[in-house]
Amino acid sequence: MHIMSLPPQPWPTGEVEQIEPLVERLLAPNASPFTYTGTQTYLVGTEEGIAVIDPGPDDARHLDNLALAIGDRPVLAIMCTHTHRDHSPAAAPLAAIRNAPIVGCAPLHLHSDAPRVDAPFDQTYAPDRVMEDGEAMTGPGWTLRAVATPGHTSNHLCFALEESGALFTGDHVMGWSTSVVVPPDGDMADYMASLSRLYEREQDRIYYPAHGPAVEKPRQLVRGMIGHRRQRERQILRLLGEEARSIASLVPVMYKGVDERLWPAAGQSVLAHLLELERRGEVSRSGDVWQTI
C-alpha cells in the first residue's frame, strides 16, 4: 500500500467542479484515512439528462449538495461501481427523490462464517438493472459502457465514457493509493487480471477515480501498480523464506512508514496475496503462521 499525504485544506467538499464538457465532480464530506478527501460523485451528461456515478454515502449534507448540483436536469441513471458503504448508499434516497433507476454493479451477498464480513458493504443496494461487461447506458450525447473489473470487490465495474475517453475507475485504480483487496470477496488473482485488462485498453485517455486526483497517464500508472503488486508478492516470499511468519509480523516489516491505522487493511491485502500464493502451491500455513514450500 502506497499513499499520498492529504492535500492542504480547504478541499472542494460540496462544490460542483466542471472537469470536462460532459463531466462534473462533487466531493462528499467523508474524508478519512481510507477515503482520502472523500468520495467523489460524478455527474455525466447534458442539460437533457445525466447519469450520477457513485452517489456516495447516505449523508444529508451530501444529498442536499447533490440535489443542488443536479438542479432541474433529468437523472436517467444512478450508476454504482461497487457496493462499499462510501459509494452506493445514497443511491436509494436519490432514486426515490428523482424517480431514477439504479443501474450498474450487481448486489453482493457474502456467505462466510467470519464475524461482520459484510460490514463494509451496503446491504440496502437494490439495482433496477445490473450491467454486464460491455453493456452500455446511454443518454443525450453520452454513452457509458461497463468494464468488469473484479478484484477489489467481486462486483466491481468501471464505466467508460466513449465520447471523451474518460474511464470512471471507482476504487479499482486510484492515484492516491493502491486499492485494498480484502478476502473473502476481494481476490488478488482477479484484481491483477483486471489491472492487466485496463492496461490493454489504449482508448482510455484519463481515469476519474472515486477518491483522489484524476489519473492523466493511466497506462503508466497501471503498469506501475502491476509491478508494485508483483514486488509485494516477491517480498512476501523472501520474508517467509527467511522464517515462517504470521500476517501480524509481516505487516510492520512490509509497510514501514505507512500510517498504523491502515495496517489492518494492509494485512487484508497481504492475506489476499498469501491466498493466491497458496492456490499456486508456493506457500502453506499452520494456524496463523505461513511458510514457503
Rosetta silent file (secondary structure, phi, psi, omega in degrees, C-alpha in Angstrom):
SEQUENCE: MHIMSLPPQPWPTGEVEQIEPLVERLLAPNASPFTYTGTQTYLVGTEEGIAVIDPGPDDARHLDNLALAIGDRPVLAIMCTHTHRDHSPAAAPLAAIRNAPIVGCAPLHLHSDAPRVDAPFDQTYAPDRVMEDGEAMTGPGWTLRAVATPGHTSNHLCFALEESGALFTGDHVMGWSTSVVVPPDGDMADYMASLSRLYEREQDRIYYPAHGPAVEKPRQLVRGMIGHRRQRERQILRLLGEEARSIASLVPVMYKGVDERLWPAAGQSVLAHLLELERRGEVSRSGDVWQTI
SCORE:     score description
SCORE:     0.000 S_00000001
   1 L     0.000  119.380  170.935    0.000    0.000    0.000 S_00000001
   2 L  -117.202  139.869 -176.654    1.430    3.341   -1.009 S_00000001
   3 E  -133.629  154.423  172.611   -0.494    6.518   -0.203 S_00000001
   4 L   -93.030  149.920  172.856   -0.212   10.215   -0.815 S_00000001
   5 L   -70.678  153.345 -179.677   -0.442   12.670    2.053 S_00000001
   6 L   -63.993  140.597  176.647   -3.677   14.627    2.167 S_00000001
   7 L   -70.009  158.985  179.947   -3.592   17.901    0.231 S_00000001
   8 L   -63.686  143.695  174.265   -3.895   21.105    2.250 S_00000001
   9 L   -77.297  159.403    7.656   -7.401   22.241    3.096 S_00000001
  10 L   -80.631  146.909  172.216   -9.754   23.665    2.089 S_00000001
  11 L   -93.979  159.712 -176.582  -10.932   20.809   -0.101 S_00000001
  12 L   -80.702   40.814 -178.170  -13.769   21.395   -2.610 S_00000001
  13 E   -59.239  126.575  177.282  -16.270   19.488   -0.436 S_00000001
  14 L    81.530   -3.624 -178.643  -19.806   20.131   -1.650 S_00000001
  15 L   -97.650  139.882  176.964  -18.675   22.221   -4.627 S_00000001
  16 E   -84.605  124.515  178.378  -19.526   21.296   -8.204 S_00000001
  17 E  -114.427  123.538  175.091  -16.414   21.155  -10.389 S_00000001
  18 E   -84.256  110.845 -173.641  -16.739   21.053  -14.186 S_00000001
  19 E  -104.807  -16.363  166.134  -13.796   18.863  -15.177 S_00000001
  20 E  -163.356  168.772 -169.721  -14.613   18.335  -18.851 S_00000001
  21 L   -51.607  -36.577 -177.242  -17.596   19.223  -21.053 S_00000001
  22 L  -100.462    2.406 -168.961  -19.703   16.176  -20.135 S_00000001
  23 E  -131.661  128.665  170.917  -18.400   15.634  -16.594 S_00000001
  24 E  -120.122  155.333 -177.490  -18.879   17.350  -13.234 S_00000001
  25 E  -128.950  140.310  179.870  -17.465   16.223   -9.885 S_00000001
  26 E  -134.691  123.946 -176.716  -18.860   16.609   -6.360 S_00000001
  27 E   -92.644  125.660  178.939  -16.850   15.696   -3.246 S_00000001
  28 L   -79.177  155.234 -178.231  -18.711   14.114   -0.321 S_00000001
  29 L   -86.615   57.351 -177.190  -17.908   15.135    3.286 S_00000001
  30 L  -132.675   43.892  178.377  -16.494   11.751    4.315 S_00000001
  31 L   -61.737  144.306  177.877  -12.712   12.215    4.376 S_00000001
  32 E  -167.808  170.703  175.527  -10.765    9.514    6.240 S_00000001
  33 L   -60.880  -18.295 -178.053   -7.502    7.554    6.026 S_00000001
  34 L   -99.482  -16.122 -176.087   -9.423    5.096    3.830 S_00000001
  35 L  -118.515    4.192 -177.246  -11.252    7.576    1.571 S_00000001
  36 E    61.938 -129.780 -177.939   -8.637   10.344    1.148 S_00000001
  37 L   -80.865   -3.147  179.013  -10.512   13.680    0.921 S_00000001
  38 L   133.174  175.103  177.784  -13.820   11.825    0.465 S_00000001
  39 L   -80.165  133.150  178.540  -15.902   10.013   -2.128 S_00000001
  40 E  -100.028  117.928  174.569  -16.182   11.789   -5.478 S_00000001
  41 E   -92.604  135.774 -179.302  -19.577   11.595   -7.139 S_00000001
  42 E  -112.300  136.592  173.426  -19.578   12.256  -10.876 S_00000001
  43 E  -108.056  120.397 -174.469  -22.400   13.788  -12.922 S_00000001
  44 E  -120.762  125.464  175.677  -22.131   12.799  -16.572 S_00000001
  45 E   143.177 -152.994 -174.241  -24.273   14.213  -19.353 S_00000001
  46 E  -131.649 -178.553  177.699  -26.057   17.311  -20.616 S_00000001
  47 L   -61.766  -23.136 -178.203  -28.964   19.541  -19.677 S_00000001
  48 L   -81.408  -13.224  179.141  -31.241   16.987  -21.356 S_00000001
  49 E   164.245  142.257 -176.976  -30.247   14.190  -18.984 S_00000001
  50 E  -132.448  162.895  166.142  -27.430   12.927  -16.766 S_00000001
  51 E  -110.993  143.828  175.908  -26.075    9.839  -15.045 S_00000001
  52 E  -108.716  116.138 -177.887  -24.865   10.023  -11.435 S_00000001
  53 E  -100.422  129.176 -178.105  -21.840    7.769  -10.864 S_00000001
  54 L    51.321   75.334 -176.288  -21.100    6.565   -7.315 S_00000001
  55 L   -61.025  -20.309  172.114  -23.696    8.671   -5.468 S_00000001
  56 L    96.227 -161.976 -177.317  -21.733    8.169   -2.252 S_00000001
  57 L   -74.836  156.769  175.999  -22.732    7.857    1.401 S_00000001
  58 L   -80.885   76.735 -175.719  -26.273    8.393    2.663 S_00000001
  59 L  -119.347  127.418 -173.665  -25.306   11.724    4.198 S_00000001
  60 H   -58.561  -41.406  179.917  -27.847   14.554    4.426 S_00000001
  61 H   -64.007  -42.698 -178.759  -25.311   17.247    3.538 S_00000001
  62 H   -66.734  -41.484  178.961  -24.084   15.308    0.523 S_00000001
  63 H   -64.369  -38.207  176.095  -27.616   14.594   -0.699 S_00000001
  64 H   -63.030  -45.338  179.626  -28.501   18.282   -0.368 S_00000001
  65 H   -65.817  -35.423  178.005  -25.388   19.272   -2.317 S_00000001
  66 H   -65.763  -40.669  178.088  -26.143   16.608   -4.901 S_00000001
  67 H   -61.444  -42.203  178.646  -29.671   17.957   -5.359 S_00000001
  68 H   -65.408  -39.816 -178.701  -28.286   21.446   -5.928 S_00000001
  69 H   -66.551  -38.490 -179.213  -25.700   20.135   -8.383 S_00000001
  70 H   -71.811  -39.435 -178.879  -28.281   18.220  -10.391 S_00000001
  71 L    63.134 -133.750 -178.030  -30.748   21.080  -10.488 S_00000001
  72 L   -93.067    3.233 -176.946  -33.602   20.528  -12.924 S_00000001
  73 L   -69.009  137.749  175.312  -31.754   18.072  -15.128 S_00000001
  74 L   -64.566  136.340  173.870  -33.401   14.655  -15.536 S_00000001
  75 E   -95.626  110.291 -175.621  -31.485   11.861  -13.823 S_00000001
  76 E   -87.589  -22.247  179.243  -31.536    8.999  -16.309 S_00000001
  77 E  -162.788  142.232  170.014  -29.433    6.606  -14.233 S_00000001
  78 E  -110.170  114.301 -167.210  -27.753    6.279  -10.847 S_00000001
  79 E  -114.609  127.531 -176.694  -24.693    4.135  -11.516 S_00000001
  80 E  -115.605  131.116  177.908  -22.618    2.344   -8.870 S_00000001
  81 L   -74.436  -34.919  177.350  -19.148    0.893   -9.425 S_00000001
  82 L  -165.986  179.764 -167.481  -19.471   -1.336   -6.343 S_00000001
  83 L  -114.235   30.090  168.450  -21.332   -1.520   -3.059 S_00000001
  84 E   -67.066  153.302 -168.729  -18.913   -0.414   -0.363 S_00000001
  85 L   -66.203  -14.493  176.710  -20.645    1.899    2.098 S_00000001
  86 L   -92.931    5.158 -176.099  -18.886    5.037    0.861 S_00000001
  87 L  -118.018  -46.734 -167.541  -20.126    4.501   -2.710 S_00000001
  88 L  -109.850  -15.508 -173.283  -23.702    3.263   -3.063 S_00000001
  89 L   -60.227  -26.834  178.499  -25.917    4.056   -0.007 S_00000001
  90 L   -74.247   -8.253 -177.725  -27.064    7.417   -1.428 S_00000001
  91 H   -62.235  -45.957 -176.011  -28.458    5.602   -4.467 S_00000001
  92 H   -63.554  -51.816  179.094  -31.747    4.609   -2.803 S_00000001
  93 H   -64.192  -36.416  178.468  -32.732    8.033   -1.416 S_00000001
  94 H   -66.527  -40.248  178.120  -31.623    9.779   -4.608 S_00000001
  95 H   -62.289  -39.402  179.682  -33.617    7.313   -6.720 S_00000001
  96 H   -66.829  -40.264 -178.213  -36.705    7.937   -4.604 S_00000001
  97 H   -70.224  -41.653 -172.820  -36.386   11.715   -4.881 S_00000001
  98 H  -102.241    2.933 -179.125  -35.635   11.814   -8.610 S_00000001
  99 L    51.812   48.527 -174.773  -37.614    8.759   -9.751 S_00000001
 100 L  -115.257  147.192  177.837  -34.440    7.447  -11.365 S_00000001
 101 L   -77.612  147.884  173.013  -33.318    3.850  -11.971 S_00000001
 102 E   -97.927  121.703 -178.955  -30.303    2.389  -10.184 S_00000001
 103 E  -132.629  162.447  177.606  -28.055    0.584  -12.655 S_00000001
 104 E   128.609 -130.253 -172.848  -24.538   -0.784  -12.618 S_00000001
 105 L   -66.242  160.894  177.477  -22.897   -3.363  -10.402 S_00000001
 106 L   -76.525  154.646  170.778  -24.666   -6.415   -9.058 S_00000001
 107 L   -66.951  157.024 -175.374  -25.796   -6.608   -5.409 S_00000001
 108 L  -126.787  124.727  177.918  -23.407   -8.524   -3.193 S_00000001
 109 L  -126.585  108.245 -176.405  -24.366  -11.062   -0.553 S_00000001
 110 L   -83.995  141.600  176.206  -21.414  -12.659    1.190 S_00000001
 111 L  -118.026  103.208 -176.785  -21.611  -16.136    2.612 S_00000001
 112 L  -155.874  151.482  175.234  -18.986  -16.541    5.309 S_00000001
 113 L   -86.376   -5.857 -178.663  -18.661  -17.561    8.940 S_00000001
 114 L   -66.513  141.017 -177.475  -16.286  -14.669    9.591 S_00000001
 115 L   -67.402  129.466  174.725  -17.734  -12.094   12.004 S_00000001
 116 L    54.549   35.615 -179.586  -19.224   -8.996   10.330 S_00000001
 117 L   -65.914  -22.197 -179.986  -17.651   -9.840    6.986 S_00000001
 118 L   -90.205    0.820 -172.679  -20.499   -7.913    5.309 S_00000001
 119 L   -57.627  -39.387 -178.551  -19.976   -4.777    7.424 S_00000001
 120 L   -74.330   -7.226 -171.757  -18.200   -2.687    4.741 S_00000001
 121 E  -101.882  149.707  179.104  -20.933   -3.427    2.190 S_00000001
 122 L   -83.831  104.076 -178.325  -24.216   -1.646    1.514 S_00000001
 123 L   -79.611   -8.595  179.412  -26.907   -4.237    2.170 S_00000001
 124 L   -87.340   -9.928 -174.481  -29.673   -1.825    1.046 S_00000001
 125 L   -63.960  122.844 -177.680  -28.397   -1.685   -2.542 S_00000001
 126 L  -139.816   89.690 -175.782  -31.112   -2.899   -4.916 S_00000001
 127 L   -72.019  146.788  172.489  -30.400   -2.145   -8.584 S_00000001
 128 L   -79.324  -25.334  179.864  -33.134   -1.893  -11.170 S_00000001
 129 E  -148.728  125.987  174.234  -30.684   -3.138  -13.799 S_00000001
 130 E   -92.833  125.535 -179.639  -27.403   -4.999  -13.410 S_00000001
 131 L   -88.380  127.824  174.091  -24.954   -4.097  -16.166 S_00000001
 132 L   -87.052  163.061  179.173  -22.929   -6.929  -17.627 S_00000001
 133 L   -54.601  128.193  177.550  -19.460   -6.409  -19.048 S_00000001
 134 L    90.910  -11.814  178.348  -19.691   -4.435  -22.286 S_00000001
 135 L   -75.549  153.955 -174.801  -23.267   -3.223  -21.784 S_00000001
 136 E  -120.729  148.163  166.700  -23.981    0.482  -22.221 S_00000001
 137 E  -113.086  126.726 -175.447  -26.114    3.137  -20.577 S_00000001
 138 E  -121.716  153.754  174.833  -26.873    5.957  -22.977 S_00000001
 139 E  -147.022 -174.235 -178.445  -28.288    9.446  -22.766 S_00000001
 140 L   -63.390  103.991  176.770  -28.416   12.579  -24.915 S_00000001
 141 L    84.664    9.753  179.791  -24.873   12.898  -26.262 S_00000001
 142 E  -147.215  150.651  178.787  -23.214   10.340  -23.957 S_00000001
 143 E  -137.390  123.268  176.454  -22.524    6.632  -23.674 S_00000001
 144 E  -113.891  118.483 -176.495  -21.239    4.893  -20.544 S_00000001
 145 E  -110.024  133.905 -177.788  -20.060    1.318  -21.121 S_00000001
 146 E   -75.045  135.674  174.651  -19.449   -1.143  -18.296 S_00000001
 147 E  -123.603  110.402 -177.154  -15.990   -2.662  -17.926 S_00000001
 148 E   -69.307  126.066 -178.020  -15.948   -5.555  -15.461 S_00000001
 149 L  -137.106   64.258  178.745  -13.003   -5.203  -13.064 S_00000001
 150 L   -65.558  156.805  178.268  -13.399   -7.704  -10.208 S_00000001
 151 L   144.811  -66.477  173.053  -10.731   -7.888   -7.530 S_00000001
 152 L   -58.969  -45.955  165.096  -11.207   -5.040   -5.061 S_00000001
 153 L  -137.424  159.338 -178.173  -14.712   -6.478   -4.830 S_00000001
 154 L   -70.693  -20.859 -176.495  -16.207   -9.271   -6.902 S_00000001
 155 L  -102.842   14.308 -172.404  -18.912   -6.947   -8.271 S_00000001
 156 L   -71.425  133.304  172.765  -16.684   -4.007   -9.254 S_00000001
 157 E  -123.006  147.735  162.192  -17.332   -2.221  -12.545 S_00000001
 158 E  -104.664  161.394  179.403  -15.632    0.690  -14.246 S_00000001
 159 E  -126.579  124.197 -178.434  -17.567    2.914  -16.656 S_00000001
 160 E   -98.699  122.776  175.515  -16.078    4.173  -19.924 S_00000001
 161 E   -87.495  102.051 -168.668  -17.368    7.469  -21.335 S_00000001
 162 L   -67.625  -27.410 -177.462  -16.958    6.730  -25.011 S_00000001
 163 L   -70.348  -24.578 -174.953  -17.358   10.325  -26.212 S_00000001
 164 L  -124.055   -9.241 -176.788  -14.284   11.585  -24.333 S_00000001
 165 L    79.140   17.543  176.706  -12.092    8.589  -23.495 S_00000001
 166 E   -88.946  143.481  175.963  -12.620    9.005  -19.755 S_00000001
 167 E  -123.457  123.436  176.923  -12.836    5.936  -17.522 S_00000001
 168 E   -89.095  111.481 -165.456  -14.539    6.124  -14.122 S_00000001
 169 E  -101.924    4.319  177.662  -12.499    3.637  -12.109 S_00000001
 170 E    53.705 -125.085  177.416  -14.233    3.581   -8.709 S_00000001
 171 L  -105.089    4.063 -176.067  -11.769    2.002   -6.272 S_00000001
 172 L   -69.171  -45.865  176.417  -10.070   -0.282   -8.792 S_00000001
 173 L  -132.760  124.639  178.449   -7.395    2.255   -9.780 S_00000001
 174 L  -133.671  148.848  179.735   -6.701    5.411   -7.771 S_00000001
 175 L   -79.829  -21.688 -173.236   -3.856    7.894   -7.937 S_00000001
 176 L   -90.019  -21.121 -175.661   -3.592    8.435   -4.185 S_00000001
 177 E  -161.048  154.808  167.552   -3.301    4.817   -3.031 S_00000001
 178 L   -72.176  153.682 -178.005   -3.251    1.241   -4.170 S_00000001
 179 L   -78.312  140.659  176.682   -6.602   -0.481   -3.778 S_00000001
 180 L   -82.329  134.671  178.714   -7.147   -2.735   -0.768 S_00000001
 181 L  -114.111  110.867 -171.581   -8.091   -6.325   -1.635 S_00000001
 182 L  -113.587  110.471  173.057   -9.997   -7.902    1.259 S_00000001
 183 L   -66.092  157.250    8.695  -10.866  -11.621    1.243 S_00000001
 184 L   -85.931  -14.221 -178.001  -13.173  -13.462    1.106 S_00000001
 185 L   -79.649  -44.054  177.343  -14.817  -11.268   -1.526 S_00000001
 186 L   -68.885  142.423 -175.005  -11.680   -9.490   -2.703 S_00000001
 187 L  -139.117  122.676 -174.886   -9.418  -11.684   -4.814 S_00000001
 188 H   -67.974  -39.097  178.702   -5.815  -10.879   -5.766 S_00000001
 189 H   -62.676  -43.130  177.120   -5.746  -13.013   -8.925 S_00000001
 190 H   -62.975  -41.792 -178.318   -8.919  -11.295  -10.161 S_00000001
 191 H   -62.094  -45.330  179.602   -7.503   -7.896   -9.220 S_00000001
 192 H   -64.674  -39.869  178.080   -4.279   -8.495  -11.166 S_00000001
 193 H   -63.982  -37.680  178.995   -6.232   -9.766  -14.183 S_00000001
 194 H   -69.336  -37.848  174.092   -8.421   -6.655  -14.078 S_00000001
 195 H   -60.491  -44.604  179.569   -5.351   -4.400  -13.933 S_00000001
 196 H   -61.857  -37.707  179.269   -3.953   -6.200  -16.966 S_00000001
 197 H   -62.985  -43.406  178.857   -7.248   -5.727  -18.763 S_00000001
 198 H   -66.503  -36.744  179.425   -7.161   -1.974  -18.170 S_00000001
 199 H   -61.284  -32.571 -179.311   -3.545   -1.794  -19.288 S_00000001
 200 L   -77.394  -11.202 -178.414   -4.573   -3.306  -22.610 S_00000001
 201 L   -87.370   94.586 -177.208   -7.258   -0.623  -23.121 S_00000001
 202 L   -77.625  -10.335 -176.006   -5.403    2.007  -25.120 S_00000001
 203 L   -80.894  -10.722 -176.216   -8.564    4.050  -25.689 S_00000001
 204 L   -84.316  113.611 -175.965   -8.754    5.383  -22.114 S_00000001
 205 L   -80.228  -36.436 -173.556   -7.346    8.928  -22.077 S_00000001
 206 E  -153.339  147.389  175.425   -7.860    9.703  -18.394 S_00000001
 207 E  -107.141  137.472  171.142   -9.118    7.966  -15.249 S_00000001
 208 E  -114.683   99.390  179.782  -11.544    9.556  -12.796 S_00000001
 209 E   -80.541  167.783  178.465  -11.352    7.530   -9.555 S_00000001
 210 L   -76.297  -16.842  178.684  -13.812    7.729   -6.678 S_00000001
 211 L  -138.414  134.789  174.772  -11.038    9.032   -4.401 S_00000001
 212 L    89.150  178.691 -173.016   -8.119   11.291   -5.198 S_00000001
 213 L   -71.338  161.669  173.984   -6.979   13.198   -8.265 S_00000001
 214 L   -61.105  150.067 -179.872   -7.603   12.313  -11.881 S_00000001
 215 E  -104.238  107.835 -172.544   -5.034    9.979  -13.423 S_00000001
 216 L   -89.638  -13.956  173.967   -3.663   11.664  -16.542 S_00000001
 217 L  -125.244   73.103 -167.681   -1.226    8.902  -17.533 S_00000001
 218 H   -64.719  -43.502 -176.929   -3.404    5.876  -16.862 S_00000001
 219 H   -68.381  -33.541  176.643   -1.463    3.091  -18.572 S_00000001
 220 H   -63.454  -43.104  178.572    1.762    4.248  -16.936 S_00000001
 221 H   -65.001  -45.119 -178.360    0.093    4.124  -13.511 S_00000001
 222 H   -62.610  -41.239  176.868   -1.461    0.706  -14.143 S_00000001
 223 H   -59.108  -42.551  177.740    1.875   -0.692  -15.280 S_00000001
 224 H   -64.884  -37.377  179.618    3.416    0.600  -12.051 S_00000001
 225 H   -67.291  -39.460  176.638    0.589   -0.902   -9.978 S_00000001
 226 H   -62.253  -44.284  178.333    1.092   -4.315  -11.572 S_00000001
 227 H   -63.173  -38.551  179.635    4.807   -4.060  -10.811 S_00000001
 228 H   -63.244  -43.614  179.909    4.067   -2.966   -7.242 S_00000001
 229 H   -66.542  -38.745  178.085    1.839   -5.977   -6.600 S_00000001
 230 H   -66.633  -35.931  177.341    4.418   -8.343   -8.051 S_00000001
 231 H   -65.980  -39.065  176.644    7.062   -6.738   -5.847 S_00000001
 232 H   -61.294  -41.325  179.388    4.831   -7.295   -2.798 S_00000001
 233 H   -62.283  -45.741  178.327    4.480  -10.935   -3.764 S_00000001
 234 H   -63.438  -37.363  179.027    8.257  -11.330   -4.067 S_00000001
 235 H   -63.297  -42.722  178.181    8.694   -9.550   -0.732 S_00000001
 236 H   -61.704  -46.430 -179.370    6.317  -11.970    0.992 S_00000001
 237 H   -63.620  -37.784  178.690    8.119  -14.979   -0.464 S_00000001
 238 H   -66.103  -45.371 -178.886   11.509  -13.557    0.580 S_00000001
 239 H   -65.234  -41.189  179.015   10.358  -12.850    4.150 S_00000001
 240 H   -71.876  -25.651  175.469    8.735  -16.262    4.509 S_00000001
 241 H   -68.354  -27.453  177.187   11.871  -17.824    3.042 S_00000001
 242 H   -74.854  -43.377  178.278   13.813  -16.351    5.957 S_00000001
 243 L  -166.111  154.720  175.078   11.385  -17.687    8.564 S_00000001
 244 L   -65.555  140.050 -175.307    7.751  -18.683    8.990 S_00000001
 245 E  -143.219  155.983  169.241    5.673  -15.648    9.918 S_00000001
 246 E   -89.690  164.764  175.582    2.145  -14.552   10.734 S_00000001
 247 H   -61.044  -38.471 -179.512    0.432  -11.734    8.867 S_00000001
 248 H   -60.966  -29.127  177.642    0.713   -9.637   12.042 S_00000001
 249 H   -90.249  -20.325  176.884    4.509   -9.939   11.871 S_00000001
 250 H   -74.064  -42.281 -170.836    4.685   -9.390    8.109 S_00000001
 251 H   -59.448  -48.068 -179.007    2.774   -6.100    8.026 S_00000001
 252 H   -61.433  -29.931  178.572    5.130   -3.925   10.152 S_00000001
 253 H   -75.835  -42.068 -175.367    8.073   -5.044    8.023 S_00000001
 254 H   -77.657  -26.004 -171.963    6.306   -4.604    4.689 S_00000001
 255 L  -121.662   40.089  174.891    4.551   -1.332    5.484 S_00000001
 256 L   -58.278  136.345  177.981    7.154    0.719    7.337 S_00000001
 257 L    86.954   -9.123  177.672    6.241    4.392    7.205 S_00000001
 258 L   -88.582  138.304  177.371    2.552    3.737    6.498 S_00000001
 259 L   -45.754  124.159 -176.351    0.020    5.147    8.983 S_00000001
 260 H   -62.234  -20.334  175.825   -0.555    2.360   11.509 S_00000001
 261 H   -64.876  -21.018  179.962   -4.305    2.958   11.252 S_00000001
 262 H   -92.483   -4.136 -177.557   -4.016    1.440    7.770 S_00000001
 263 H   -61.814  -40.118  177.453   -2.178   -1.687    8.921 S_00000001
 264 H   -58.919  -40.863  177.700   -5.345   -3.777    9.369 S_00000001
 265 H   -67.122  -40.356  177.169   -6.333   -3.023    5.764 S_00000001
 266 H   -60.452  -39.316  178.647   -2.769   -3.719    4.623 S_00000001
 267 H   -61.190  -33.766  177.615   -2.955   -7.056    6.445 S_00000001
 268 H   -67.453  -38.418  176.923   -6.027   -7.960    4.395 S_00000001
 269 H   -68.142  -36.587  174.578   -4.141   -7.313    1.162 S_00000001
 270 H   -61.110  -43.320  176.937   -1.251   -9.446    2.479 S_00000001
 271 H   -58.806  -41.897  179.410   -3.797  -12.187    3.176 S_00000001
 272 H   -61.719  -41.659  175.636   -5.087  -11.869   -0.388 S_00000001
 273 H   -61.998  -45.374 -177.780   -1.542  -12.318   -1.707 S_00000001
 274 H   -62.432  -40.722  178.946   -0.990  -15.311    0.582 S_00000001
 275 H   -63.322  -38.537  177.748   -4.213  -17.000   -0.512 S_00000001
 276 H   -68.768  -41.619  176.835   -3.184  -16.636   -4.150 S_00000001
 277 H   -63.883  -35.484  177.217    0.313  -17.983   -3.398 S_00000001
 278 H   -65.303  -42.728  178.264   -1.314  -20.870   -1.526 S_00000001
 279 H   -60.679  -33.245 -179.201   -3.504  -21.676   -4.546 S_00000001
 280 L   -84.971   -2.090  176.954   -0.360  -21.754   -6.668 S_00000001
 281 L    77.553   23.954 -178.765    1.358  -24.123   -4.224 S_00000001
 282 L  -100.410  -19.734  176.432    4.115  -21.702   -3.201 S_00000001
 283 E  -137.358  161.884  173.703    3.181  -21.242    0.474 S_00000001
 284 E  -139.973  171.724 -177.791    1.350  -23.188    3.153 S_00000001
 285 E  -139.195  152.798  172.778    0.033  -22.379    6.604 S_00000001
 286 E  -132.714  106.579 -172.028   -0.263  -23.867   10.031 S_00000001
 287 L    66.035 -124.982  179.023   -2.771  -21.939   12.103 S_00000001
 288 L  -101.837   13.924 -179.356   -1.959  -18.265   11.540 S_00000001
 289 E  -106.965  131.653 -177.495    1.681  -18.931   10.567 S_00000001
 290 E  -111.530  149.156  176.605    2.678  -19.063    6.914 S_00000001
 291 E  -147.936  158.341  176.226    5.775  -20.566    5.319 S_00000001
 292 E   -76.281  157.923  179.139    7.176  -21.196    1.864 S_00000001
 293 L  -102.417    0.000    0.000    7.001  -24.690    0.353 S_00000001
